[in-house]
Amino acid sequence: MNLARAIHFDESDMRVFASPARTGEWCIPGGFEFSDWTEADLTGKARQAFANGWLGLETGGRVTFVAVTRIEEAELATLTDLLAQHFVTYYGAPSIEAARGVAAEEIAHMVDLCDGHAPNTLLTVARDLTEAGVKESFRVIEPQDAGLEQFAIHSTPEG
Protein backbone atom coordinates (compact mmCIF):
# COMPACT_ATOMS: atom_id res chain seq x y z
CA MET A 1 0.00 0.00 0.00
CA ASN A 2 1.20 3.53 -0.74
CA LEU A 3 0.84 6.94 0.82
CA ALA A 4 2.90 10.07 0.17
CA ARG A 5 5.60 11.98 2.01
CA ALA A 6 6.55 15.64 1.84
CA ILE A 7 9.48 16.37 -0.45
CA HIS A 8 11.37 19.61 -1.03
CA PHE A 9 13.49 20.37 -4.08
CA ASP A 10 14.53 23.79 -2.79
CA GLU A 11 13.78 26.19 0.05
CA SER A 12 10.74 27.86 -1.55
CA ASP A 13 8.16 26.12 0.68
CA MET A 14 9.94 27.58 3.70
CA ARG A 15 9.13 31.05 2.37
CA VAL A 16 5.69 30.64 0.81
CA PHE A 17 3.85 28.71 3.55
CA ALA A 18 3.20 30.16 7.01
CA SER A 19 3.96 26.72 8.43
CA PRO A 20 5.91 24.43 6.08
CA ALA A 21 5.66 20.66 6.38
CA ARG A 22 8.77 18.76 7.41
CA THR A 23 10.59 16.80 4.70
CA GLY A 24 9.56 13.16 4.87
CA GLU A 25 6.38 13.52 6.89
CA TRP A 26 3.26 11.75 5.67
CA CYS A 27 0.79 14.02 3.86
CA ILE A 28 -2.82 14.19 2.71
CA PRO A 29 -4.57 16.86 0.62
CA GLY A 30 -6.14 18.47 3.72
CA GLY A 31 -8.69 20.46 1.72
CA PHE A 32 -11.11 20.27 4.66
CA GLU A 33 -9.22 23.22 6.16
CA PHE A 34 -10.68 25.46 3.46
CA SER A 35 -14.27 24.20 3.42
CA ASP A 36 -15.74 27.45 4.76
CA TRP A 37 -13.31 29.88 3.15
CA THR A 38 -14.33 32.80 0.95
CA GLU A 39 -12.34 34.95 -1.46
CA ALA A 40 -11.58 37.26 1.48
CA ASP A 41 -9.58 34.46 3.13
CA LEU A 42 -7.35 33.99 0.08
CA THR A 43 -4.52 36.39 0.82
CA GLY A 44 -0.79 36.03 1.32
CA LYS A 45 0.57 32.75 2.63
CA ALA A 46 -2.93 31.46 3.35
CA ARG A 47 -3.68 31.80 -0.37
CA GLN A 48 -0.59 29.72 -1.18
CA ALA A 49 -1.64 26.99 1.27
CA PHE A 50 -5.10 26.97 -0.30
CA ALA A 51 -3.86 27.00 -3.89
CA ASN A 52 -1.44 24.08 -3.76
CA GLY A 53 -0.49 22.92 -0.27
CA TRP A 54 -0.57 19.32 0.94
CA LEU A 55 -1.13 18.90 4.70
CA GLY A 56 1.65 17.28 6.74
CA LEU A 57 0.12 14.93 9.31
CA GLU A 58 2.79 15.49 11.95
CA THR A 59 3.30 19.26 11.83
CA GLY A 60 0.08 20.47 10.23
CA GLY A 61 2.35 22.37 7.84
CA ARG A 62 1.99 22.59 4.08
CA VAL A 63 4.20 21.42 1.19
CA THR A 64 4.00 21.78 -2.60
CA PHE A 65 5.18 18.31 -3.65
CA VAL A 66 4.66 14.85 -2.21
CA ALA A 67 6.31 11.61 -3.32
CA VAL A 68 4.50 8.28 -3.36
CA THR A 69 6.07 5.90 -0.85
CA ARG A 70 5.20 2.49 0.55
CA ILE A 71 3.52 2.50 3.96
CA GLU A 72 2.89 -0.33 6.38
CA GLU A 73 -0.63 -1.06 7.64
CA ALA A 74 0.40 -0.44 11.26
CA GLU A 75 1.52 3.09 10.38
CA LEU A 76 -1.96 3.91 9.03
CA ALA A 77 -3.54 3.40 12.46
CA THR A 78 -1.03 5.78 14.03
CA LEU A 79 -1.64 8.39 11.31
CA THR A 80 -5.40 8.02 11.71
CA ASP A 81 -5.12 8.77 15.42
CA LEU A 82 -2.80 11.70 14.70
CA LEU A 83 -5.29 13.20 12.25
CA ALA A 84 -8.19 12.53 14.63
CA GLN A 85 -6.29 14.46 17.32
CA HIS A 86 -5.81 17.30 14.80
CA PHE A 87 -9.60 17.38 14.33
CA VAL A 88 -10.07 17.61 18.10
CA THR A 89 -7.41 20.29 18.58
CA TYR A 90 -8.21 22.55 15.60
CA TYR A 91 -11.78 21.80 14.53
CA GLY A 92 -13.61 21.09 17.77
CA ALA A 93 -14.29 17.38 17.35
CA PRO A 94 -15.56 16.12 20.71
CA SER A 95 -13.01 13.27 21.00
CA ILE A 96 -10.43 11.26 19.11
CA GLU A 97 -12.91 8.38 19.00
CA ALA A 98 -15.57 10.59 17.42
CA ALA A 99 -13.09 11.95 14.86
CA ARG A 100 -11.40 8.65 13.97
CA GLY A 101 -13.91 7.71 11.23
CA VAL A 102 -13.49 10.97 9.34
CA ALA A 103 -9.72 10.80 9.79
CA ALA A 104 -9.71 7.26 8.38
CA GLU A 105 -11.72 8.45 5.35
CA GLU A 106 -9.25 11.28 4.68
CA ILE A 107 -6.28 8.91 4.83
CA ALA A 108 -8.09 6.29 2.70
CA HIS A 109 -8.66 9.01 0.08
CA MET A 110 -4.91 9.64 -0.01
CA VAL A 111 -4.17 5.91 -0.26
CA ASP A 112 -6.53 5.82 -3.26
CA LEU A 113 -4.73 8.79 -4.85
CA CYS A 114 -1.40 6.97 -4.48
CA ASP A 115 -2.68 3.56 -5.55
CA GLY A 116 -1.06 2.22 -8.69
CA HIS A 117 1.74 4.80 -8.80
CA ALA A 118 5.37 3.77 -8.71
CA PRO A 119 7.51 4.79 -5.73
CA ASN A 120 8.82 8.35 -6.05
CA THR A 121 5.98 9.45 -8.32
CA LEU A 122 5.35 13.10 -7.49
CA LEU A 123 1.90 14.51 -6.86
CA THR A 124 0.70 18.09 -6.78
CA VAL A 125 -2.65 19.50 -5.75
CA ALA A 126 -4.44 22.56 -7.13
CA ARG A 127 -7.52 24.11 -5.58
CA ASP A 128 -10.10 26.56 -6.85
CA LEU A 129 -12.87 28.23 -4.91
CA THR A 130 -16.12 27.78 -6.82
CA GLU A 131 -19.74 28.60 -6.06
CA ALA A 132 -20.18 24.94 -5.10
CA GLY A 133 -17.18 25.02 -2.74
CA VAL A 134 -13.54 23.99 -2.99
CA LYS A 135 -12.58 22.06 -6.12
CA GLU A 136 -9.38 19.98 -5.91
CA SER A 137 -7.44 18.55 -8.83
CA PHE A 138 -4.32 16.43 -8.75
CA ARG A 139 -1.36 16.16 -11.10
CA VAL A 140 0.90 13.12 -11.38
CA ILE A 141 4.57 13.51 -12.32
CA GLU A 142 6.07 10.12 -13.11
CA PRO A 143 9.58 9.40 -11.79
CA GLN A 144 12.35 9.72 -14.36
CA ASP A 145 15.10 7.19 -14.95
CA ALA A 146 17.64 9.69 -13.65
CA GLY A 147 17.48 12.66 -11.34
CA LEU A 148 14.85 11.76 -8.76
CA GLU A 149 16.96 9.21 -6.91
CA GLN A 150 18.87 11.99 -5.23
CA PHE A 151 15.59 13.19 -3.71
CA ALA A 152 13.98 9.78 -3.18
CA ILE A 153 12.36 9.00 0.10
CA HIS A 154 12.88 5.45 1.22
CA SER A 155 10.81 4.13 4.06
CA THR A 156 11.43 1.28 6.45
CA PRO A 157 8.96 -0.09 8.98
CA GLU A 158 10.81 1.94 11.64
CA GLY A 159 10.13 5.23 9.83
C-alpha positions as CSV (number, residue, x, y, z in Angstrom):
1,M,0.0,0.0,0.0
2,N,1.2,3.5,-0.7
3,L,0.8,6.9,0.8
4,A,2.9,10.1,0.2
5,R,5.6,12.0,2.0
6,A,6.5,15.6,1.8
7,I,9.5,16.4,-0.5
8,H,11.4,19.6,-1.0
9,F,13.5,20.4,-4.1
10,D,14.5,23.8,-2.8
11,E,13.8,26.2,0.1
12,S,10.7,27.9,-1.6
13,D,8.2,26.1,0.7
14,M,9.9,27.6,3.7
15,R,9.1,31.0,2.4
16,V,5.7,30.6,0.8
17,F,3.8,28.7,3.6
18,A,3.2,30.2,7.0
19,S,4.0,26.7,8.4
20,P,5.9,24.4,6.1
21,A,5.7,20.7,6.4
22,R,8.8,18.8,7.4
23,T,10.6,16.8,4.7
24,G,9.6,13.2,4.9
25,E,6.4,13.5,6.9
26,W,3.3,11.8,5.7
27,C,0.8,14.0,3.9
28,I,-2.8,14.2,2.7
29,P,-4.6,16.9,0.6
30,G,-6.1,18.5,3.7
31,G,-8.7,20.5,1.7
32,F,-11.1,20.3,4.7
33,E,-9.2,23.2,6.2
34,F,-10.7,25.5,3.5
35,S,-14.3,24.2,3.4
36,D,-15.7,27.4,4.8
37,W,-13.3,29.9,3.2
38,T,-14.3,32.8,0.9
39,E,-12.3,34.9,-1.5
40,A,-11.6,37.3,1.5
41,D,-9.6,34.5,3.1
42,L,-7.4,34.0,0.1
43,T,-4.5,36.4,0.8
44,G,-0.8,36.0,1.3
45,K,0.6,32.7,2.6
46,A,-2.9,31.5,3.4
47,R,-3.7,31.8,-0.4
48,Q,-0.6,29.7,-1.2
49,A,-1.6,27.0,1.3
50,F,-5.1,27.0,-0.3
51,A,-3.9,27.0,-3.9
52,N,-1.4,24.1,-3.8
53,G,-0.5,22.9,-0.3
54,W,-0.6,19.3,0.9
55,L,-1.1,18.9,4.7
56,G,1.6,17.3,6.7
57,L,0.1,14.9,9.3
58,E,2.8,15.5,12.0
59,T,3.3,19.3,11.8
60,G,0.1,20.5,10.2
61,G,2.3,22.4,7.8
62,R,2.0,22.6,4.1
63,V,4.2,21.4,1.2
64,T,4.0,21.8,-2.6
65,F,5.2,18.3,-3.6
66,V,4.7,14.9,-2.2
67,A,6.3,11.6,-3.3
68,V,4.5,8.3,-3.4
69,T,6.1,5.9,-0.8
70,R,5.2,2.5,0.6
71,I,3.5,2.5,4.0
72,E,2.9,-0.3,6.4
73,E,-0.6,-1.1,7.6
74,A,0.4,-0.4,11.3
75,E,1.5,3.1,10.4
76,L,-2.0,3.9,9.0
77,A,-3.5,3.4,12.5
78,T,-1.0,5.8,14.0
79,L,-1.6,8.4,11.3
80,T,-5.4,8.0,11.7
81,D,-5.1,8.8,15.4
82,L,-2.8,11.7,14.7
83,L,-5.3,13.2,12.2
84,A,-8.2,12.5,14.6
85,Q,-6.3,14.5,17.3
86,H,-5.8,17.3,14.8
87,F,-9.6,17.4,14.3
88,V,-10.1,17.6,18.1
89,T,-7.4,20.3,18.6
90,Y,-8.2,22.5,15.6
91,Y,-11.8,21.8,14.5
92,G,-13.6,21.1,17.8
93,A,-14.3,17.4,17.3
94,P,-15.6,16.1,20.7
95,S,-13.0,13.3,21.0
96,I,-10.4,11.3,19.1
97,E,-12.9,8.4,19.0
98,A,-15.6,10.6,17.4
99,A,-13.1,11.9,14.9
100,R,-11.4,8.7,14.0
101,G,-13.9,7.7,11.2
102,V,-13.5,11.0,9.3
103,A,-9.7,10.8,9.8
104,A,-9.7,7.3,8.4
105,E,-11.7,8.5,5.4
106,E,-9.2,11.3,4.7
107,I,-6.3,8.9,4.8
108,A,-8.1,6.3,2.7
109,H,-8.7,9.0,0.1
110,M,-4.9,9.6,0.0
111,V,-4.2,5.9,-0.3
112,D,-6.5,5.8,-3.3
113,L,-4.7,8.8,-4.9
114,C,-1.4,7.0,-4.5
115,D,-2.7,3.6,-5.6
116,G,-1.1,2.2,-8.7
117,H,1.7,4.8,-8.8
118,A,5.4,3.8,-8.7
119,P,7.5,4.8,-5.7
120,N,8.8,8.4,-6.0
121,T,6.0,9.5,-8.3
122,L,5.4,13.1,-7.5
123,L,1.9,14.5,-6.9
124,T,0.7,18.1,-6.8
125,V,-2.6,19.5,-5.8
126,A,-4.4,22.6,-7.1
127,R,-7.5,24.1,-5.6
128,D,-10.1,26.6,-6.9
129,L,-12.9,28.2,-4.9
130,T,-16.1,27.8,-6.8
131,E,-19.7,28.6,-6.1
132,A,-20.2,24.9,-5.1
133,G,-17.2,25.0,-2.7
134,V,-13.5,24.0,-3.0
135,K,-12.6,22.1,-6.1
136,E,-9.4,20.0,-5.9
137,S,-7.4,18.5,-8.8
138,F,-4.3,16.4,-8.8
139,R,-1.4,16.2,-11.1
140,V,0.9,13.1,-11.4
141,I,4.6,13.5,-12.3
142,E,6.1,10.1,-13.1
143,P,9.6,9.4,-11.8
144,Q,12.4,9.7,-14.4
145,D,15.1,7.2,-14.9
146,A,17.6,9.7,-13.7
147,G,17.5,12.7,-11.3
148,L,14.9,11.8,-8.8
149,E,17.0,9.2,-6.9
150,Q,18.9,12.0,-5.2
151,F,15.6,13.2,-3.7
152,A,14.0,9.8,-3.2
153,I,12.4,9.0,0.1
154,H,12.9,5.4,1.2
155,S,10.8,4.1,4.1
156,T,11.4,1.3,6.5
157,P,9.0,-0.1,9.0
158,E,10.8,1.9,11.6
159,G,10.1,5.2,9.8
